[in-house]
Amino acid sequence: MWGLPRTRYADSNISESSEETEIAVNIGGVKHVLTGDLLNRYPETFLAELVNNSSECFDTVASLCDDYDTGKGEIYFDRDPDMFKCIMELYYYGEIHIKRGICPICFLKEMEFWKIDPDFLDECCKGCLKEAEEELSEIADKVKLILDDMEREPDARRWQRCQTFLWKLMEKPECSLPARIIAILSFIFILLSSVVMCVGTIPDLQMQDAEGNNVEHPTLEAIETACIVWFTVEYILRLVSSPNKVDFLFSIMNMIDFLAIIPFYVVLTLTYLGNVVMGLSNVQQAVQALRIMRIARIFKLARHSSGLQTLTYALKQSLKELGLLLMYMGIGIFLFSAMGYTLEQSHPETMFSSIPQSFWWAIITMTTVGYGDIYPKTTLGRCNAAVSFLCGVIAIALPIHPIINNFVIFYNKQRMLENAAKHELELMALQSGVGRLEETSPKSLKSHGAVNLWDSTMRTCQSDAYIPLLEDSSQRTPLSTSKDKDD
């Protein structure tokens, strides 16, 4: 709260006194007495404007605050007192730090209320603010995505409605029960296809054709054909219903789906038509090479597993640590293979014929695999091997913690964003006057909540001590009435 200016004399023994304006402010129940010379260090701020206007009439002062107590000489603001302590650091120290436990986005709104430029924030706090803004942007994107999934356009053409329905059916398992069933079936077909591919290599289950070549069992081949038909139909439906065909075709996961399907049809083409163009042996070699590409189907599981997607992102974020590991291992392999070759030259039965050939020994030693096909026979060579695998253990163990930490951080962040998006939708439903989200029109949510996502997020992120401030002074409830009753 701000109070009427009071005169304070620097020294009563001096005939010429220096007057200094003193103002009492009450922020959320916490009283502060501030001086004019302190606040005028930054004259463009709201506090400096108040201290300069404090000598004006009652209506002028009351219009700038939430309540004005003429008896106590205090001006009241319904703001967070903890945030205000951080705001006051600007006047005392020339910079502002955001205390732990305060939302950076909410604090930015607080600085905007007190007319303080965000450049006064310290660099460390600007980083936190940037991260919070990115999270808020991601929440807004998720909310928009959910609203787009909920929205049904009655004016759209029949084909557009069918395309949207088919896209949600194939790509949005959380939208409906049929979509979940299709996702489960796709997951089962991926596992079944992978099992058939592995079981088909068992010699007892293989059969021979008229030329004596090994072929798959008819039952396994029928199962394989059924899986490929499912994958093909699924891919075509997703391609037809995709709103952006170019992005769909060049997406990494969709390219993996294509590579998992195309070998089957290429094998059929080579089997039935290849004999006319090339020899039978060449056809069989091409078929075997293409069959290996079926292992790409296992990567289709990433489409249905958020854990695999999170792991991929964690590895992507840990490229620096992985690069450091590879560099360390490369230096160690070169060093210990050269030392092993040099130390083993004195032995007549040495297995280290050259340094490049010793690279294999260094790799399996530093990774603690130890096949035993190459091993040192001299004492110094064995000491070199002991040091090499000890260094390998240390090199492998060092980046494990950062990678796991990145995985946990990203996983928790995704869960937080999903929960925040759902909470934001519930708030939109309440603000639009409907108690349940399912009963709310997506268009009404968009018109009411999506535009004000920033402000609504501010309200949900405020600390417990915060009381929302009404921007319109005409809507403020005068607190002096209750105060007078107490008096």
C-alpha positions in Angstrom: 0.0 0.0 0.0 1.0 3.5 -0.7 0.5 6.2 1.9 0.3 10.0 1.9 3.7 11.6 1.8 5.2 12.3 5.1 8.1 14.6 6.0 11.1 13.1 7.6 14.0 15.4 8.7 17.5 14.2 8.3 18.8 16.1 11.3 16.8 18.2 13.8 19.8 20.3 14.7 20.2 21.6 11.2 18.1 24.7 10.4 17.7 23.8 6.8 16.0 20.4 6.6 15.9 18.0 3.7 12.5 16.6 3.0 12.1 13.1 1.7 8.9 11.4 0.6 8.1 8.2 2.5 5.4 5.8 1.3 3.8 2.8 3.0 2.7 0.0 0.8 0.8 -3.2 1.8 1.4 -6.1 -0.6 -0.8 -9.0 0.2 -0.8 -8.2 3.9 2.9 -7.5 4.1 3.7 -3.8 4.8 6.7 -2.0 3.3 7.8 1.5 4.0 9.7 2.9 0.9 11.5 6.2 0.3 11.1 8.3 -2.8 14.8 8.6 -3.5 15.0 4.8 -3.6 12.1 4.4 -6.0 13.1 7.3 -8.3 16.3 5.4 -9.2 14.0 3.9 -11.9 11.5 6.6 -12.7 9.7 4.7 -15.4 8.5 2.0 -13.1 5.0 1.8 -11.5 6.3 2.4 -8.0 8.1 5.5 -9.0 5.0 6.9 -10.7 3.0 6.2 -7.5 5.5 8.0 -5.3 5.4 10.9 -7.6 1.6 11.0 -7.7 1.1 10.3 -4.0 0.5 14.0 -3.3 -2.4 14.1 -5.7 -6.1 13.9 -4.7 -7.7 10.8 -3.1 -9.4 9.6 -6.3 -6.1 9.7 -8.3 -4.3 7.6 -5.7 -7.2 5.2 -5.3 -7.4 4.6 -9.1 -3.9 3.3 -9.1 -4.3 0.7 -6.4 -6.8 -1.9 -5.1 -7.6 -0.1 -1.9 -6.6 3.0 0.0 -6.6 3.4 3.8 -6.6 7.1 4.6 -6.5 6.4 8.4 -3.3 4.3 8.3 -1.9 6.0 5.2 -1.5 2.8 3.3 -2.3 1.8 -0.2 -3.1 -1.9 -0.7 -2.3 -4.2 -3.6 -3.6 -7.7 -4.0 -0.2 -9.1 -5.2 2.1 -11.9 -4.2 4.3 -10.6 -1.4 7.1 -13.1 -2.2 7.2 -11.9 -5.8 7.3 -8.3 -4.5 10.4 -9.0 -2.5 12.1 -10.0 -5.7 10.8 -6.9 -7.4 12.4 -4.7 -4.7 15.8 -6.2 -5.5 15.9 -4.0 -8.5 15.8 -0.8 -6.4 18.4 -2.1 -4.0 20.8 -4.0 -6.2 20.0 -3.0 -9.8 19.0 -6.5 -10.9 16.3 -9.1 -10.2 16.6 -12.8 -9.3 13.6 -15.1 -9.4 13.5 -17.0 -6.1 13.1 -20.8 -6.1 9.5 -21.9 -6.1 8.2 -18.9 -8.1 6.9 -19.6 -11.6 9.0 -17.6 -14.1 6.0 -16.9 -16.4 4.0 -15.6 -13.5 6.9 -13.5 -12.4 7.1 -12.0 -15.9 3.5 -10.9 -15.5 4.3 -9.5 -12.1 7.1 -7.4 -13.7 4.8 -6.3 -16.4 2.3 -5.0 -13.7 5.0 -3.1 -11.9 6.3 -1.7 -15.3 9.7 -3.3 -15.0 11.6 -4.2 -18.2 12.5 -8.0 -18.4 16.1 -7.0 -19.2 16.6 -6.3 -15.5 16.4 -10.1 -14.9 19.7 -11.8 -14.3 21.0 -14.1 -17.0 20.4 -17.3 -15.0 16.8 -16.3 -14.5 16.4 -15.5 -18.2 17.3 -19.0 -19.0 14.6 -20.3 -16.6 12.1 -17.9 -18.2 13.0 -19.2 -21.7 12.5 -22.8 -20.6 9.1 -21.9 -19.0 8.0 -20.1 -22.2 8.9 -23.1 -24.3 6.9 -25.4 -22.0 4.0 -23.1 -22.2 4.2 -23.1 -26.0 4.3 -26.9 -26.0 1.2 -26.9 -23.7 -0.6 -24.6 -26.1 0.3 -26.8 -29.1 -1.0 -29.9 -27.3 -4.2 -28.1 -26.4 -4.7 -27.0 -30.0 -4.0 -30.5 -31.1 -6.6 -31.9 -28.7 -9.1 -29.3 -29.8 -8.5 -30.1 -33.5 -9.1 -33.8 -32.7 -12.4 -32.9 -30.9 -13.6 -30.5 -33.5 -16.1 -31.7 -36.2 -16.7 -29.3 -39.1 -20.4 -29.6 -40.2 -19.6 -27.5 -43.3 -16.9 -29.8 -44.5 -17.5 -32.0 -47.5 -18.2 -35.7 -47.1 -14.8 -36.8 -48.3 -13.1 -34.4 -45.9 -15.1 -35.7 -43.0 -14.2 -39.3 -44.1 -10.6 -38.4 -44.4 -10.5 -36.8 -41.0 -12.3 -39.8 -39.4 -9.9 -42.2 -41.1 -6.8 -40.2 -40.1 -7.9 -40.2 -36.4 -8.8 -43.9 -36.7 -5.3 -44.8 -37.9 -3.2 -42.3 -36.1 -5.0 -41.3 -32.9 -5.5 -44.5 -30.7 -6.6 -42.3 -27.8 -9.6 -40.8 -29.7 -11.9 -43.8 -29.8 -12.3 -47.5 -29.0 -12.0 -48.6 -32.7 -8.8 -46.7 -33.0 -7.4 -48.4 -29.9 -8.4 -51.8 -31.4 -6.6 -51.0 -34.6 -3.5 -50.0 -32.8 -3.5 -53.2 -30.7 -4.0 -55.3 -33.9 -1.1 -53.5 -35.6 1.0 -54.2 -32.6 0.1 -57.9 -32.6 0.8 -58.2 -36.4 4.3 -56.6 -35.8 5.1 -59.1 -33.1 3.7 -62.0 -35.1 5.7 -61.0 -38.2 8.9 -60.7 -36.2 8.3 -64.2 -34.6 7.6 -65.8 -38.0 10.7 -64.3 -39.5 12.8 -65.8 -36.7 11.1 -69.2 -36.6 11.3 -69.5 -40.3 15.1 -69.8 -40.1 14.9 -73.1 -38.0 16.2 -75.9 -40.3 13.6 -78.4 -39.2 10.8 -76.0 -40.3 12.3 -75.3 -43.7 11.3 -77.2 -46.8 12.9 -77.8 -50.2 11.5 -77.0 -53.6 11.9 -79.1 -56.8 15.3 -77.6 -57.4 16.5 -78.5 -53.9 16.5 -74.9 -52.6 15.4 -74.2 -49.0 12.0 -72.4 -48.8 9.8 -71.4 -45.9 7.1 -73.6 -44.5 3.7 -73.0 -46.3 2.0 -72.2 -43.0 4.7 -69.6 -42.0 4.6 -68.2 -45.5 0.8 -67.8 -45.2 1.1 -66.0 -41.9 3.8 -63.8 -43.4 1.6 -62.9 -46.3 -1.3 -62.0 -44.0 0.9 -59.7 -42.0 2.2 -58.0 -45.1 -1.4 -57.5 -46.4 -2.3 -55.8 -43.1 0.8 -53.6 -43.2 0.1 -52.7 -46.8 -3.6 -51.8 -46.2 -2.6 -49.8 -43.0 0.1 -47.9 -44.9 -2.2 -47.1 -47.8 -5.1 -45.9 -45.6 -2.7 -43.7 -43.6 -1.3 -42.2 -46.8 -4.7 -41.6 -48.3 -6.1 -39.9 -45.1 -2.9 -37.9 -44.4 -3.5 -34.1 -44.5 0.0 -33.6 -45.9 1.2 -36.3 -48.2 4.7 -35.0 -48.7 5.5 -34.8 -44.9 4.0 -38.3 -44.6 6.2 -39.9 -47.2 9.4 -38.3 -45.9 8.7 -39.0 -42.2 11.3 -41.4 -40.8 8.8 -43.7 -39.2 6.8 -43.9 -42.4 9.9 -44.6 -44.4 10.7 -47.5 -42.1 7.1 -48.8 -42.7 7.7 -48.6 -46.4 11.1 -50.5 -46.1 9.4 -53.2 -44.1 6.7 -53.7 -46.8 8.5 -53.3 -50.1 10.9 -56.4 -49.8 8.0 -58.8 -49.9 6.7 -57.5 -53.2 10.2 -57.2 -54.7 10.8 -60.9 -53.7 7.5 -61.9 -55.5 8.6 -60.0 -58.6 12.0 -61.6 -58.6 10.6 -65.0 -57.9 8.0 -65.0 -60.7 9.6 -62.8 -63.3 13.3 -62.7 -62.4 14.1 -66.1 -64.0 13.5 -64.5 -67.5 16.0 -61.7 -66.9 18.7 -63.3 -64.7 19.9 -66.7 -63.6 18.3 -68.7 -60.9 21.3 -68.3 -58.6 21.3 -64.6 -58.9 17.6 -64.5 -58.1 18.1 -66.6 -54.9 20.9 -64.2 -53.7 18.8 -61.2 -54.3 15.9 -62.8 -52.5 18.0 -63.6 -49.5 19.4 -60.1 -49.4 15.9 -58.6 -49.5 14.6 -60.9 -46.8 17.1 -59.4 -44.4 15.3 -56.1 -44.8 12.4 -57.6 -43.0 14.1 -56.8 -39.7 13.0 -53.2 -40.2 9.6 -54.3 -39.0 10.7 -54.3 -35.4 11.2 -50.6 -35.6 7.5 -50.2 -36.2 7.0 -50.9 -32.5 8.3 -47.4 -31.9 5.1 -46.0 -33.3 3.1 -47.7 -30.6 5.6 -47.3 -27.7 6.1 -43.9 -26.0 9.0 -45.5 -24.1 10.9 -46.2 -27.3 10.2 -42.7 -28.5 11.5 -41.2 -25.3 14.6 -43.4 -25.4 15.3 -42.2 -29.0 14.9 -38.6 -27.9 17.2 -39.2 -24.9 19.9 -40.6 -27.2 19.4 -37.7 -29.5 19.9 -35.3 -26.6 23.0 -37.3 -25.5 24.9 -37.0 -28.7 27.6 -34.9 -27.0 28.1 -37.6 -24.3 28.1 -40.4 -26.9 30.5 -38.5 -29.1 32.8 -38.1 -26.1 32.6 -41.8 -25.4 33.4 -42.7 -29.0 36.4 -40.3 -29.0 37.7 -41.7 -25.8 37.3 -45.3 -27.1 38.9 -44.4 -30.4 42.0 -43.0 -28.6 42.1 -46.0 -26.3 41.8 -48.5 -29.2 44.6 -46.9 -31.1 46.9 -46.5 -28.1 46.4 -50.0 -26.6 46.5 -51.8 -30.0 49.8 -50.1 -30.9 51.3 -51.0 -27.5 50.0 -54.5 -27.7 51.6 -55.0 -31.1 54.9 -53.6 -29.9 55.0 -55.6 -26.7 54.1 -58.9 -28.3 56.7 -58.8 -31.1 59.3 -60.5 -28.9 57.2 -63.6 -28.5 57.7 -66.2 -31.3 54.0 -67.3 -31.3 52.6 -63.8 -31.3 49.0 -63.3 -32.5 49.5 -59.6 -33.2 50.6 -59.5 -36.8 49.9 -55.8 -37.4 48.5 -52.8 -35.7 45.3 -52.7 -37.8 44.8 -56.4 -36.9 45.3 -55.5 -33.2 42.4 -53.0 -33.4 40.0 -56.0 -33.1 41.7 -57.2 -29.9 41.6 -53.6 -28.4 37.9 -53.3 -29.2 36.8 -56.6 -27.6 39.1 -55.9 -24.7 38.0 -52.4 -23.9 34.3 -53.4 -24.2 35.0 -56.4 -21.9 33.7 -58.8 -24.5 36.8 -60.9 -24.7 36.2 -63.6 -27.4 39.6 -65.1 -26.7 40.5 -65.5 -30.4 43.4 -63.0 -29.9 45.2 -62.7 -26.6 48.7 -61.6 -25.3 51.3 -64.1 -24.3 54.0 -61.9 -22.7 53.9 -60.4 -19.2 54.0 -56.8 -20.4 51.3 -57.6 -23.0 49.0 -58.9 -20.3 49.6 -55.8 -18.2 48.7 -53.7 -21.2 45.5 -55.8 -21.6 44.6 -55.3 -17.9 45.0 -51.5 -18.2 43.0 -51.5 -21.4 39.9 -53.2 -20.1 40.0 -51.1 -16.9 40.0 -47.9 -19.0 37.2 -49.4 -21.1 35.0 -50.0 -18.1 35.5 -46.4 -17.0 34.9 -45.0 -20.4 31.6 -47.0 -20.8 30.4 -46.1 -17.3 30.9 -42.3 -17.6 28.1 -41.4 -20.0 25.5 -43.7 -18.6 24.2 -41.3 -15.9 23.7 -38.3 -18.3 21.8 -40.5 -20.8 19.6 -42.0 -18.1 19.1 -38.5 -16.7 18.0 -37.1 -20.1 15.6 -40.0 -20.4 14.0 -39.3 -17.0 13.8 -35.6 -17.6 12.1 -36.0 -21.0 9.7 -38.6 -19.8 8.6 -36.6 -16.8 8.3 -33.5 -19.0 6.1 -35.2 -21.4 3.8 -36.5 -18.6 3.7 -33.0 -17.1 2.8 -31.4 -20.5 0.0 -33.9 -21.1 -1.4 -33.3 -17.6 -1.1 -29.6 -18.0 -2.9 -29.7 -21.4 -5.7 -31.7 -19.9 -6.0 -29.4 -16.9 -6.1 -26.4 -19.3 -8.9 -28.0 -21.2 -10.8 -28.6 -18.0 -10.4 -24.9 -17.1 -11.6 -23.9 -20.5 -14.7 -26.0 -20.0 -15.4 -24.4 -16.7 -14.8 -20.9 -18.0 -17.2 -21.5 -20.9 -20.0 -22.4 -18.4 -20.0 -26.2 -18.9 -19.1 -28.5 -16.1 -17.7 -31.4 -18.2 -15.2 -31.3 -21.0 -17.1 -33.9 -23.1 -20.2 -31.7 -23.1 -18.3 -28.6 -24.4 -18.2 -27.6 -28.0 -14.7 -27.5 -29.3 -15.4 -24.2 -31.1 -16.5 -22.6 -27.9 -13.4 -23.8 -26.2 -11.3 -22.4 -29.0 -13.1 -19.0 -28.9 -13.0 -18.8 -25.1 -9.9 -20.5 -24.0 -7.3 -20.8 -26.7 -7.0 -17.1 -27.2 -6.5 -16.5 -23.5 -4.3 -19.5 -22.9 -1.5 -17.3 -21.6 -3.6 -15.5 -19.1 -5.4 -18.7 -17.9 -2.0 -20.4 -17.5 -0.9 -17.5 -15.4 -3.8 -18.0 -13.1 -3.2 -21.8 -12.7 0.5 -21.3 -12.0 0.3 -18.6 -9.3 1.5 -19.3 -5.8 -0.9 -20.0 -2.9 -0.5 -16.4 -1.6 -1.6 -14.8 -4.8 -5.0 -13.2 -5.1 -5.9 -12.3 -8.7 -6.0 -8.6 -9.4 -8.9 -7.3 -11.4 -7.6 -5.2 -14.2 -10.7 -3.0 -14.3 -10.7 -0.7 -11.3 -14.4 -0.3 -11.5 -14.9 -3.9 -10.7 -12.7 -3.8 -7.6 -14.4 -4.4 -4.3 -13.5 -1.6 -1.9 -11.7 -3.1 1.1 -12.1 0.0 3.2 -15.7 -0.9 4.0 -14.6 -4.1 5.7 -11.8 -2.2 7.3 -14.1 0.4 8.7 -16.3 -2.3 10.1 -13.4 -3.7 11.9 -12.4 -0.3 13.3 
